[in-house]
Amino acid sequence: MRSLFLLLAPILAPVLLAAQAAPMEHAPETCPTPAAPLPAELAAWKTGPSLAAATDRATLARTRLTVGRRTELMLAPKDSVRYPSTPSKPGEPASLGGMASFSVSRAGTYRVLLGTPAWIDVVKSRKAQTSTAHAHGVACSGIAKMVDFKLAPGRYVLQIAGSKAAAAPVLITNRP
């Protein structure tokens, strides 16, 4: 048996080392049925209306999100979207994106929750706002990412870029 090991060791060593160095695959997340309740600050993350995402200035004027209400944005092919500000990460040529406007009535920290992996920019007067925090969504919630922005009162454009999904659930909340 020992001689068999000595014979196979030079052959198997590279395979075993490669397997050890390879990233581990994560098992799919097992979610309880029914799903666990979300924290109070995310309670508005439930089904909401669908809305075609804006693709240019004309459609942006009538594509509005309401802070505190989830909306399912139906995205468009990347090449058909004319963003007011070039997205920080525009995505692959075959990706999807879109825009929607929203208004902030009081200064504070606002969190943008997105239900699909994509890039988020919040723009005011053609200038991207600086994010202040990033996080993954709560396990089993359908929230892919959460990004915080300190915003002053005014009107903003939410730009979504680089999505592989045709629909992007979005919720903007005012953080305490």
MARMARBA-628028 format. One record per residue: x, z, y negated of N, C-alpha, C in turn; residue in three letters; residue number from 0. Coordinates in Angstrom, 1 decimal, m for minus. Layout:
[r [X Z Y] [X Z Y] [X Z Y] 'Ala' NUM]
...
# end
This chain:
[r [0.8 0.0 1.2] [0.0 0.0 0.0] [0.9 0.0 m1.3] 'Met' 0]
[r [1.9 0.8 m1.2] [2.8 0.9 m2.3] [3.5 m0.4 m2.6] 'Arg' 1]
[r [3.9 m1.1 m1.5] [4.5 m2.4 m1.7] [3.6 m3.4 m2.3] 'Ser' 2]
[r [2.3 m3.4 m2.0] [1.3 m4.3 m2.5] [1.2 m4.0 m4.0] 'Leu' 3]
[r [1.2 m2.7 m4.4] [1.1 m2.4 m5.8] [2.3 m2.9 m6.6] 'Phe' 4]
[r [3.5 m2.7 m6.0] [4.7 m3.2 m6.7] [4.7 m4.7 m6.8] 'Leu' 5]
[r [4.1 m5.4 m5.8] [4.0 m6.8 m5.9] [3.1 m7.3 m6.9] 'Leu' 6]
[r [1.9 m6.6 m7.1] [0.9 m7.0 m8.0] [1.1 m6.5 m9.5] 'Leu' 7]
[r [1.9 m5.5 m9.6] [2.0 m4.8 m10.9] [2.5 m5.8 m12.0] 'Ala' 8]
[r [3.5 m6.7 m11.8] [3.9 m7.6 m12.8] [2.8 m8.6 m13.2] 'Pro' 9]
[r [1.9 m8.9 m12.3] [0.8 m9.9 m12.5] [m0.3 m9.2 m13.3] 'Ile' 10]
[r [m0.6 m8.0 m12.9] [m1.8 m7.3 m13.4] [m1.5 m6.6 m14.8] 'Leu' 11]
[r [m0.3 m6.2 m15.0] [0.1 m5.5 m16.2] [m0.4 m6.2 m17.5] 'Ala' 12]
[r [m0.1 m7.5 m17.7] [m0.6 m8.2 m18.9] [m2.1 m8.2 m19.0] 'Pro' 13]
[r [m2.8 m8.3 m17.9] [m4.3 m8.3 m17.9] [m4.8 m6.9 m18.3] 'Val' 14]
[r [m4.2 m5.9 m17.8] [m4.7 m4.5 m18.1] [m4.4 m4.2 m19.6] 'Leu' 15]
[r [m3.2 m4.6 m20.1] [m2.9 m4.3 m21.5] [m3.8 m5.1 m22.4] 'Leu' 16]
[r [m4.2 m6.3 m22.1] [m5.1 m7.1 m22.9] [m6.5 m6.5 m22.9] 'Ala' 17]
[r [m6.9 m6.0 m21.8] [m8.2 m5.4 m21.7] [m8.3 m4.1 m22.5] 'Ala' 18]
[r [m7.2 m3.4 m22.5] [m7.1 m2.1 m23.3] [m7.1 m2.4 m24.8] 'Gln' 19]
[r [m6.4 m3.5 m25.2] [m6.3 m3.8 m26.6] [m7.6 m4.5 m27.2] 'Ala' 20]
[r [m8.4 m5.1 m26.3] [m9.6 m5.8 m26.7] [m10.6 m4.8 m27.3] 'Ala' 21]
[r [m11.3 m5.2 m28.4] [m12.4 m4.3 m28.9] [m13.5 m4.1 m27.9] 'Pro' 22]
[r [m13.9 m2.9 m27.9] [m15.0 m2.5 m27.0] [m16.3 m3.1 m27.5] 'Met' 23]
[r [m17.1 m3.6 m26.6] [m18.5 m4.0 m26.9] [m19.3 m2.8 m27.0] 'Glu' 24]
[r [m20.2 m2.8 m28.0] [m21.1 m1.7 m28.2] [m22.4 m2.0 m27.4] 'His' 25]
[r [m22.9 m1.0 m26.7] [m24.1 m1.2 m26.0] [m25.2 m1.3 m27.0] 'Ala' 26]
[r [m26.3 m2.1 m26.7] [m27.4 m2.2 m27.6] [m28.0 m0.8 m27.9] 'Pro' 27]
[r [m28.4 m0.6 m29.2] [m28.9 0.6 m29.6] [m30.3 0.9 m28.9] 'Glu' 28]
[r [m30.4 2.0 m28.3] [m31.7 2.4 m27.6] [m32.5 3.2 m28.7] 'Thr' 29]
[r [m33.6 2.6 m29.1] [m34.4 3.2 m30.1] [m35.7 3.9 m29.4] 'Cys' 30]
[r [m36.1 5.0 m29.9] [m37.2 5.7 m29.3] [m38.5 5.0 m29.6] 'Pro' 31]
[r [m39.5 5.1 m28.8] [m40.8 4.6 m29.0] [m41.8 5.7 m29.0] 'Thr' 32]
[r [m42.5 6.0 m30.1] [m42.4 5.3 m31.4] [m41.1 5.6 m32.1] 'Pro' 33]
[r [m40.8 4.8 m33.1] [m39.6 5.0 m33.8] [m39.6 6.4 m34.6] 'Ala' 34]
[r [m38.5 6.9 m34.7] [m38.4 8.2 m35.5] [m38.8 8.0 m36.9] 'Ala' 35]
[r [m39.4 8.9 m37.6] [m39.8 8.7 m39.0] [m38.6 8.6 m39.9] 'Pro' 36]
[r [m38.7 7.8 m40.9] [m37.6 7.7 m41.9] [m37.5 8.9 m42.8] 'Leu' 37]
[r [m36.4 9.1 m43.4] [m36.3 10.2 m44.5] [m37.3 9.8 m45.6] 'Pro' 38]
[r [m37.7 10.8 m46.3] [m38.7 10.7 m47.4] [m38.3 9.6 m48.4] 'Ala' 39]
[r [m37.0 9.6 m48.7] [m36.6 8.6 m49.7] [m36.7 7.1 m49.3] 'Glu' 40]
[r [m36.9 6.9 m47.9] [m37.0 5.6 m47.4] [m38.4 5.3 m46.9] 'Leu' 41]
[r [m39.3 6.1 m47.2] [m40.7 6.0 m46.7] [m41.3 4.7 m47.0] 'Ala' 42]
[r [m41.0 4.0 m48.1] [m41.6 2.8 m48.5] [m41.1 1.6 m47.6] 'Ala' 43]
[r [m40.1 1.9 m46.7] [m39.6 0.8 m45.9] [m40.5 0.6 m44.7] 'Trp' 44]
[r [m41.6 m0.2 m45.0] [m42.6 m0.5 m44.0] [m43.0 m1.9 m44.3] 'Lys' 45]
[r [m43.9 m2.5 m43.6] [m44.3 m3.8 m43.8] [m44.9 m4.0 m45.3] 'Thr' 46]
[r [m44.6 m5.2 m45.8] [m45.0 m5.5 m47.1] [m45.3 m7.0 m47.2] 'Gly' 47]
[r [m45.6 m7.4 m48.4] [m46.0 m8.8 m48.6] [m44.8 m9.8 m48.4] 'Pro' 48]
[r [m45.0 m11.0 m48.1] [m44.0 m12.0 m48.0] [m44.0 m12.8 m49.3] 'Ser' 49]
[r [m42.8 m13.3 m49.6] [m42.7 m14.1 m50.9] [m41.5 m15.1 m50.7] 'Leu' 50]
[r [m41.8 m16.3 m51.1] [m40.7 m17.3 m51.1] [m39.6 m16.9 m52.1] 'Ala' 51]
[r [m38.4 m16.8 m51.7] [m37.3 m16.5 m52.6] [m37.2 m17.6 m53.7] 'Ala' 52]
[r [m36.8 m17.3 m54.9] [m36.5 m18.2 m55.9] [m35.3 m19.0 m55.6] 'Ala' 53]
[r [m35.3 m20.3 m56.0] [m34.1 m21.1 m55.8] [m33.5 m21.6 m57.1] 'Thr' 54]
[r [m34.2 m21.4 m58.2] [m33.7 m21.9 m59.5] [m34.4 m21.0 m60.6] 'Asp' 55]
[r [m34.0 m21.3 m61.9] [m34.6 m20.6 m63.0] [m36.1 m20.6 m63.1] 'Arg' 56]
[r [m36.7 m21.8 m62.8] [m38.1 m22.0 m62.9] [m38.9 m21.1 m61.9] 'Ala' 57]
[r [m38.4 m21.1 m60.6] [m39.1 m20.3 m59.6] [m38.7 m18.8 m59.7] 'Thr' 58]
[r [m37.6 m18.5 m60.3] [m37.2 m17.1 m60.6] [m38.2 m16.4 m61.5] 'Leu' 59]
[r [m38.8 m17.2 m62.4] [m39.7 m16.6 m63.4] [m41.0 m16.0 m62.7] 'Ala' 60]
[r [m41.3 m16.6 m61.6] [m42.5 m16.1 m60.9] [m42.3 m15.4 m59.5] 'Arg' 61]
[r [m41.0 m15.1 m59.3] [m40.6 m14.4 m58.0] [m40.1 m13.0 m58.4] 'Thr' 62]
[r [m41.1 m12.1 m58.4] [m40.8 m10.7 m58.9] [m40.9 m9.7 m57.8] 'Arg' 63]
[r [m40.0 m8.8 m57.7] [m40.1 m7.6 m56.8] [m40.5 m6.4 m57.6] 'Leu' 64]
[r [m41.2 m5.5 m56.9] [m41.6 m4.3 m57.5] [m40.8 m3.1 m57.0] 'Thr' 65]
[r [m40.1 m2.4 m57.9] [m39.3 m1.2 m57.4] [m40.2 m0.3 m56.6] 'Val' 66]
[r [m39.7 0.1 m55.5] [m40.5 1.1 m54.6] [m41.4 0.4 m53.6] 'Gly' 67]
[r [m41.4 m1.0 m53.6] [m42.3 m1.7 m52.6] [m41.5 m2.7 m51.9] 'Arg' 68]
[r [m41.6 m2.6 m50.5] [m40.8 m3.6 m49.7] [m41.5 m5.0 m49.8] 'Arg' 69]
[r [m40.6 m6.0 m49.8] [m41.1 m7.4 m49.8] [m40.2 m8.1 m48.8] 'Thr' 70]
[r [m40.8 m9.0 m48.1] [m40.1 m9.9 m47.2] [m39.8 m11.2 m47.9] 'Glu' 71]
[r [m38.6 m11.4 m48.3] [m38.2 m12.7 m49.0] [m37.9 m13.8 m48.0] 'Leu' 72]
[r [m38.5 m14.9 m48.1] [m38.3 m16.0 m47.3] [m37.2 m16.9 m47.9] 'Met' 73]
[r [m36.0 m16.9 m47.3] [m34.8 m17.5 m47.9] [m34.8 m19.0 m47.7] 'Leu' 74]
[r [m33.9 m19.7 m48.5] [m33.8 m21.1 m48.5] [m32.4 m21.5 m48.1] 'Ala' 75]
[r [m32.1 m22.8 m47.8] [m30.8 m23.2 m47.5] [m29.9 m23.0 m48.7] 'Pro' 76]
[r [m28.7 m22.6 m48.4] [m27.7 m22.3 m49.5] [m27.6 m23.4 m50.5] 'Lys' 77]
[r [m27.5 m24.6 m50.1] [m27.3 m25.7 m51.0] [m28.4 m26.0 m52.0] 'Asp' 78]
[r [m29.6 m25.4 m51.7] [m30.8 m25.6 m52.6] [m30.9 m24.5 m53.6] 'Ser' 79]
[r [m30.1 m23.5 m53.6] [m30.2 m22.3 m54.5] [m29.2 m22.5 m55.6] 'Val' 80]
[r [m29.8 m22.3 m56.9] [m29.0 m22.4 m58.1] [m29.0 m21.0 m58.7] 'Arg' 81]
[r [m28.0 m20.2 m58.3] [m27.8 m18.8 m58.8] [m27.4 m18.8 m60.3] 'Tyr' 82]
[r [m27.9 m17.8 m61.0] [m27.4 m17.7 m62.4] [m26.0 m17.2 m62.5] 'Pro' 83]
[r [m25.5 m16.5 m61.5] [m24.1 m16.1 m61.4] [m23.6 m16.4 m60.0] 'Ser' 84]
[r [m22.4 m17.0 m59.9] [m21.9 m17.4 m58.6] [m21.8 m16.1 m57.7] 'Thr' 85]
[r [m22.4 m16.2 m56.5] [m22.4 m15.0 m55.6] [m21.0 m14.6 m55.3] 'Pro' 86]
[r [m20.8 m13.3 m55.2] [m19.4 m12.8 m54.9] [m18.9 m13.3 m53.5] 'Ser' 87]
[r [m19.9 m13.4 m52.6] [m19.5 m14.0 m51.3] [m20.7 m15.0 m50.9] 'Lys' 88]
[r [m20.4 m16.3 m51.2] [m21.5 m17.2 m51.0] [m21.9 m17.5 m49.6] 'Pro' 89]
[r [m21.1 m17.2 m48.6] [m21.5 m17.5 m47.2] [m21.1 m18.8 m46.7] 'Gly' 90]
[r [m21.4 m19.0 m45.5] [m21.0 m20.3 m44.8] [m21.9 m21.4 m45.3] 'Glu' 91]
[r [m21.5 m22.7 m45.1] [m22.3 m23.8 m45.6] [m23.7 m23.8 m45.0] 'Pro' 92]
[r [m23.9 m23.4 m43.8] [m25.3 m23.4 m43.2] [m26.1 m22.1 m43.4] 'Ala' 93]
[r [m25.6 m21.3 m44.3] [m26.3 m20.0 m44.5] [m27.5 m20.2 m45.4] 'Ser' 94]
[r [m28.2 m19.1 m45.6] [m29.4 m19.1 m46.4] [m29.3 m18.1 m47.5] 'Leu' 95]
[r [m30.1 m18.2 m48.6] [m30.0 m17.3 m49.7] [m31.3 m17.5 m50.6] 'Gly' 96]
[r [m31.2 m16.8 m51.7] [m32.4 m16.8 m52.6] [m32.2 m15.7 m53.6] 'Gly' 97]
[r [m33.2 m15.7 m54.5] [m33.2 m14.7 m55.6] [m34.6 m14.2 m55.8] 'Met' 98]
[r [m34.7 m13.1 m56.5] [m35.9 m12.5 m57.0] [m35.6 m11.7 m58.2] 'Ala' 99]
[r [m36.5 m11.5 m59.2] [m36.2 m10.7 m60.4] [m36.9 m9.4 m60.2] 'Ser' 100]
[r [m36.4 m8.4 m60.9] [m37.1 m7.1 m60.9] [m36.7 m6.4 m62.2] 'Phe' 101]
[r [m37.6 m5.4 m62.6] [m37.4 m4.7 m63.9] [m37.1 m3.2 m63.6] 'Ser' 102]
[r [m36.3 m2.7 m64.5] [m36.0 m1.2 m64.4] [m36.5 m0.6 m65.7] 'Val' 103]
[r [m37.3 0.4 m65.7] [m37.9 1.0 m66.9] [m37.1 2.2 m67.4] 'Ser' 104]
[r [m36.3 2.8 m66.5] [m35.5 3.9 m67.0] [m34.1 3.8 m66.3] 'Arg' 105]
[r [m33.1 4.3 m67.0] [m31.7 4.3 m66.5] [m31.6 5.2 m65.3] 'Ala' 106]
[r [m30.8 4.8 m64.3] [m30.5 5.6 m63.1] [m29.8 4.8 m62.1] 'Gly' 107]
[r [m29.7 5.4 m60.9] [m29.1 4.8 m59.8] [m30.2 4.2 m58.9] 'Thr' 108]
[r [m30.1 2.9 m58.6] [m31.0 2.2 m57.8] [m30.4 1.7 m56.5] 'Tyr' 109]
[r [m31.1 1.8 m55.4] [m30.6 1.4 m54.1] [m31.3 0.2 m53.7] 'Arg' 110]
[r [m30.6 m0.9 m53.3] [m31.1 m2.1 m52.7] [m31.0 m2.0 m51.2] 'Val' 111]
[r [m32.1 m2.0 m50.4] [m32.0 m2.0 m49.0] [m32.3 m3.4 m48.5] 'Leu' 112]
[r [m31.6 m3.9 m47.5] [m31.8 m5.2 m47.0] [m31.9 m5.1 m45.5] 'Leu' 113]
[r [m32.8 m5.9 m44.9] [m33.0 m5.8 m43.5] [m32.3 m6.9 m42.7] 'Gly' 114]
[r [m31.4 m7.6 m43.3] [m30.5 m8.5 m42.6] [m29.1 m8.5 m43.1] 'Thr' 115]
[r [m28.1 m8.8 m42.3] [m26.8 m8.9 m42.9] [m26.7 m10.0 m43.9] 'Pro' 116]
[r [m26.3 m9.8 m45.1] [m26.1 m10.8 m46.1] [m25.4 m10.1 m47.3] 'Ala' 117]
[r [m25.0 m10.9 m48.3] [m24.4 m10.4 m49.5] [m25.4 m10.2 m50.6] 'Trp' 118]
[r [m25.3 m9.0 m51.3] [m26.2 m8.7 m52.3] [m25.4 m8.6 m53.7] 'Ile' 119]
[r [m26.0 m9.3 m54.7] [m25.5 m9.1 m56.0] [m26.7 m8.8 m56.9] 'Asp' 120]
[r [m26.5 m7.9 m57.8] [m27.5 m7.6 m58.9] [m26.9 m8.1 m60.2] 'Val' 121]
[r [m27.7 m9.0 m60.9] [m27.2 m9.7 m62.0] [m28.1 m9.4 m63.2] 'Val' 122]
[r [m27.4 m9.2 m64.4] [m28.1 m9.0 m65.7] [m27.4 m9.9 m66.7] 'Lys' 123]
[r [m28.1 m10.8 m67.4] [m27.5 m11.6 m68.3] [m26.3 m12.4 m67.7] 'Ser' 124]
[r [m26.5 m12.9 m66.6] [m25.5 m13.8 m65.8] [m24.2 m13.0 m65.4] 'Arg' 125]
[r [m24.3 m11.7 m65.5] [m23.1 m10.8 m65.1] [m23.5 m9.9 m64.0] 'Lys' 126]
[r [m22.7 m10.0 m62.9] [m22.9 m9.2 m61.7] [m22.6 m7.7 m62.1] 'Ala' 127]
[r [m23.5 m6.9 m61.7] [m23.4 m5.4 m61.9] [m22.4 m4.9 m60.8] 'Gln' 128]
[r [m21.7 m3.8 m61.1] [m20.8 m3.2 m60.1] [m21.5 m2.2 m59.3] 'Thr' 129]
[r [m21.4 m2.4 m57.9] [m22.0 m1.5 m57.0] [m21.3 m0.1 m57.1] 'Ser' 130]
[r [m22.0 1.0 m56.8] [m21.4 2.3 m56.8] [m21.3 2.9 m55.4] 'Thr' 131]
[r [m22.0 2.4 m54.4] [m22.0 2.9 m53.1] [m22.5 1.9 m52.1] 'Ala' 132]
[r [m22.0 2.0 m50.9] [m22.5 1.1 m49.8] [m22.7 1.9 m48.5] 'His' 133]
[r [m23.7 1.6 m47.7] [m24.0 2.3 m46.5] [m24.7 1.4 m45.5] 'Ala' 134]
[r [m24.6 1.7 m44.3] [m25.4 1.0 m43.3] [m26.8 1.7 m43.3] 'His' 135]
[r [m27.8 1.0 m42.8] [m29.1 1.5 m42.7] [m29.2 2.6 m41.6] 'Gly' 136]
[r [m30.3 3.4 m41.7] [m30.6 4.4 m40.7] [m30.8 3.7 m39.3] 'Val' 137]
[r [m30.2 4.3 m38.3] [m30.3 3.7 m36.9] [m31.8 3.5 m36.6] 'Ala' 138]
[r [m32.0 2.4 m36.0] [m33.4 2.0 m35.5] [m34.4 1.8 m36.6] 'Cys' 139]
[r [m34.0 1.6 m37.8] [m34.9 1.5 m38.9] [m35.2 0.0 m39.3] 'Ser' 140]
[r [m34.3 m0.9 m38.9] [m34.4 m2.3 m39.3] [m33.7 m2.5 m40.7] 'Gly' 141]
[r [m33.1 m1.5 m41.2] [m32.3 m1.6 m42.5] [m30.9 m1.9 m42.1] 'Ile' 142]
[r [m30.4 m3.1 m42.5] [m29.0 m3.5 m42.2] [m28.0 m2.9 m43.2] 'Ala' 143]
[r [m28.4 m2.8 m44.4] [m27.4 m2.3 m45.4] [m28.1 m1.7 m46.6] 'Lys' 144]
[r [m27.4 m0.8 m47.3] [m27.9 m0.2 m48.5] [m26.8 m0.2 m49.6] 'Met' 145]
[r [m27.1 m0.7 m50.8] [m26.1 m0.8 m51.8] [m26.7 m0.2 m53.1] 'Val' 146]
[r [m25.9 0.7 m53.7] [m26.4 1.4 m54.9] [m25.8 0.8 m56.2] 'Asp' 147]
[r [m26.6 0.8 m57.3] [m26.1 0.3 m58.6] [m26.6 1.2 m59.6] 'Phe' 148]
[r [m25.8 1.5 m60.7] [m26.2 2.2 m61.8] [m26.8 1.2 m62.8] 'Lys' 149]
[r [m28.1 1.3 m63.1] [m28.7 0.3 m64.0] [m29.3 0.9 m65.2] 'Leu' 150]
[r [m29.3 0.2 m66.3] [m29.9 0.6 m67.6] [m31.3 m0.1 m67.6] 'Ala' 151]
[r [m32.2 0.3 m68.4] [m33.5 m0.4 m68.5] [m33.3 m1.9 m68.8] 'Pro' 152]
[r [m34.1 m2.7 m68.2] [m34.0 m4.2 m68.4] [m34.5 m4.9 m67.2] 'Gly' 153]
[r [m34.3 m6.2 m67.3] [m34.7 m7.2 m66.2] [m33.4 m7.6 m65.5] 'Arg' 154]
[r [m33.5 m7.7 m64.2] [m32.4 m8.0 m63.3] [m32.7 m9.1 m62.3] 'Tyr' 155]
[r [m31.7 m9.7 m61.8] [m31.9 m10.7 m60.7] [m31.2 m10.2 m59.5] 'Val' 156]
[r [m31.9 m10.1 m58.4] [m31.3 m9.8 m57.1] [m30.9 m11.1 m56.4] 'Leu' 157]
[r [m29.7 m11.3 m56.1] [m29.2 m12.5 m55.5] [m28.8 m12.1 m54.0] 'Gln' 158]
[r [m29.3 m12.9 m53.1] [m29.0 m12.7 m51.7] [m28.3 m14.0 m51.2] 'Ile' 159]
[r [m27.1 m13.9 m50.6] [m26.3 m15.0 m50.1] [m25.7 m14.7 m48.8] 'Ala' 160]
[r [m25.5 m15.8 m48.0] [m24.8 m15.7 m46.8] [m25.6 m15.2 m45.6] 'Gly' 161]
[r [m26.9 m15.3 m45.7] [m27.8 m14.8 m44.6] [m27.9 m15.8 m43.5] 'Ser' 162]
[r [m27.9 m15.3 m42.2] [m28.2 m16.2 m41.1] [m29.7 m16.2 m40.8] 'Lys' 163]
[r [m30.4 m15.2 m41.3] [m31.8 m15.0 m41.0] [m32.6 m15.7 m42.1] 'Ala' 164]
[r [m33.8 m16.3 m41.7] [m34.6 m17.0 m42.7] [m35.4 m16.0 m43.6] 'Ala' 165]
[r [m35.6 m14.8 m43.1] [m36.4 m13.8 m43.8] [m35.5 m12.6 m44.1] 'Ala' 166]
[r [m35.6 m12.0 m45.3] [m34.9 m10.8 m45.6] [m35.8 m9.8 m46.2] 'Ala' 167]
[r [m36.1 m8.7 m45.4] [m36.9 m7.6 m46.0] [m36.0 m6.9 m47.0] 'Pro' 168]
[r [m36.6 m6.6 m48.2] [m35.9 m6.0 m49.3] [m36.7 m4.9 m49.9] 'Val' 169]
[r [m36.1 m3.8 m50.2] [m36.7 m2.7 m50.9] [m35.7 m2.2 m51.9] 'Leu' 170]
[r [m36.2 m2.0 m53.2] [m35.4 m1.4 m54.2] [m36.0 m0.1 m54.6] 'Ile' 171]
[r [m35.2 1.0 m54.5] [m35.7 2.3 m54.8] [m34.8 3.0 m55.9] 'Thr' 172]
[r [m35.5 3.9 m56.6] [m34.8 4.7 m57.7] [m34.3 5.9 m57.0] 'Asn' 173]
[r [m33.0 6.1 m57.0] [m32.4 7.3 m56.4] [m32.5 8.5 m57.3] 'Arg' 174]
[r [m32.8 9.7 m56.7] [m32.9 10.9 m57.5] [m31.6 11.3 m58.0] 'Pro' 175]
# end
